[in-house]
């Protein structure tokens, strides 16, 4: 009798110990990952985020320093971010009296905190709603979530993915508490939904799917629950409408500028073609996991039709994953799938824990049919190991050796080396140009955050005019191969005439155009305006910015000019730009082209 009483307590103690060990391992791994994202420049350690996150950091820093939510530090503010809540969370980070070199570390630690809380929620969700009396395993889902490299890397590089996953799992847990546990948690569920919407507008899809599940399974059972649901809905509507009003009066628009940049005047067929291709690559990299999850859920539904409540819960998790995949296809995927080893993009990665929980549920259902305790444990361990190898691309993947380097952080995370080069180039520019000036940049985050320059966004994330243009490159029937969301629009005439930049930190400008406009290349990787009296010496032996190279049919947004086609250095007669960038003739010509719809 005493042994029977102690057994549950002993099992719970072991479970908590395993959770602590898992969280400690994840924190240690994350600390090593964060350290690998930093670099030394000028004898000083610098912590830096992914460039999109650095754009939000620039907004937060400028707000704290009295420039408002204005990335450019000049002109009217433009909403060049798509995650308002994440940007506002960066405001107190930038209010801390730390050097700019260390503030990104605080954001990474904040993301790590969200990841830790998320693991705890995954464990709770699995134990409460996807375990059986004989198989109460939660470690498979928690372990897969903790060491799923795409989710951890996006989060620790400063993106909102960790908080997205946390809010999604919390919403699912509250929905199950309402439908299966009989609890009245409508207000909490809708508050989490409101936070998710403020984090990203497209998270509204997650909120809708969860609410459909709640109503379809009788989640509103009495008048009291209906009143609480209405109260939660009022909070959701109030927060969503409040930010929309703020957006209209502050940014003078109904949608973020990133919507126009990535969707406006981009053909739907083009987006669908590229989105389907990139999603196919994601499915291929996770083929074993997805096949087992979908086939297993279908087989369980057929073999155990009496478990309707379990089938509904599994259907919600898989629906969230499929809706996120459909949205990824609709927007054309992310920009990094075809240029970096990204196994799951930012639109899909936050719902992958839903798939892991489904796998955990199937493992528990299968293990509960095994009589021997030892065999049951071995089966769970082997299934978990196989799932982890598949999830992290170490088995049945295109590049398992490269994925192993990523998982062990044997090589620096993606794009960190590029950020280090950009930071070095910015420091060189500050030494040549001085602390003040107008700088046009294609990597909009790092230069805006680590300088006091007035910035110009070459790709239009923070420019209304460029964001509303059609793609700058002609995209034919197979144009989706060249289509890079958010990096297809630019207007050189407009930038020269409107902003007169003193320096250009971008590789998408044709070299002949910059030379004709009075710019000269600097060995720091940027271009300076000659007439400002800061003309650097031309690089002997051929500058990496101007030397000839084979023609490539690729977007110049992600390839420097040393890889651009030779035609970029041959000046067309019809496109000659005057030497004086600030001349009224160029401004009038650009204005006429804009009014005529010729870009």
Secondary structure, DSSP 8 states (H G I E B T S, - for coil): -HHHHHHHHHHHHHHHHHHHHHHHHHHHHHHHHHHHH-EEETTEEE----HHHHHHHHHHHHHHTTS-S-SSSSSS-----S-HHHHHHHHHHHHSS--HHHHHHHHHHHHHHHHHHHHHHHHHHHHHHS--SS----HHHHHHHHT-HHHHHHHHTT-THHHHHHHHHHHHHHHHHHHTS----HHHHHHHHHHHHHH-GGGHHHHHHHHHHHHHTT---SHHHHHHHHHHHHHHHHHHHHHHHHHHHHHS-SS-HHHHHHTTTS-HHHHHHHHHHHHHHHHHHTHHHHHHHHHHHHHHHHH-TT-HHHHHHHHHHHHHHHHHHHHHHHHT--SSTTTS--SS-TTTGGGHHHHHHHHHHHHHHHHTT---HHHHHHHHHHHHHHHHHHHTTSSSSS-HHHHHHHHTT-S--TTHHHHHHHHHHHHHHHHHH-S--EEEESSHHHHHHS---EEEETTSTT-HHHHTS--SS---TTGGGT--TTSS---HHHHHHHH--SEEE-S-S-HHHHHHTTEEEETTTEEEEGGGT------TT--TTTS------S-GGGS-GGGS-GGGGS--GGG---S-TT-HHHHHHHHHHHHHT--
